[in-house]
Amino acid sequence: MKILAVIGNYGKEQLNYLNQIIIELKSFKKYDVTVIVNSNIEIDNPLIDQVNIPKVSDNKLILASCGQVIYDNMNKYDGYIFSENDMLWKEHHLDNHFKYSAVLPENRIPGLIRYEIDPNGNRTSYVDFHCNNWKSSSKETYDKYKFCQVNNVHQGCYFLTNKQLNYASAHNRDHFTTATRSSSGYGILESSNTDLFDFSNWEKVICISEFESNIIHHMPNIYVVGANGRKRLALFCL
């Protein structure tokens, strides 16, 4: 299967994470992954298929420009990854998405929960996740899988099948390729991927019966260690 991965990058600070992501994506066995990076700087990495330097009024809009690249490539790939430059995608994330999408109704889309690792190597924090994150009375079962809806749809990334990309385009073409919610609960950076869920007539769901397979590593671990004044310890509870 052909997959397009579009990753947003700003500056040199997280190039080490970006390189790890690209190595991982290119190692996938079942998927032929094309990697495009939208960045404000040139990047010399032979594993990247294309580097774009988008003309944006604010570097915070670099991520939003990734949505335009995905939209421009509609119907050319079987699936599409949108990602910040510090999310470690694994092959099973795609496997699961295709598996769940086959049983979910059209107005549901599988999502992921970000996690971080503490200095002792323990997974102790789920980023952007709190005890009130689950929508009340939203547990659902499709086929043999149990799902639950979430209030906070931000996850720093997303994956779409080509069918889902067409669905998103039909429901929110304007929001899909821009970041317009700076006055909402999400900022410009976050809305680059949350707009997709908020304006596409979708409910983002997490497969809780296979929860451990539906989490994704936020590699900087800045919240669990409190880097740059950040500190957030969110525990899984349902």
Buried (B, 14 or more C-beta within 10 A) or exposed (E): BEBBBBBBBBEEEBBEBBBBBBEBBBEBEEBEBBBBBBBEEEBEEEEBBEBBBBEBEEBBBBBBBBBBBBBEBBEEBBBBBBBBBBBBBBBEBBBBBBBBBEEBEEEBBBBBBBBBBEEEEEBBBBBBBEEEBBBEEEBBEBEEBBBBBBEBBBBBBBBBBBEBBEBBBEBBEEBBBBBBBEEEEBBBBBBBBBBBBBBBEBBBBBBBEBBEBBBBBBBBBBBBBEEEEEEBEBEBEE
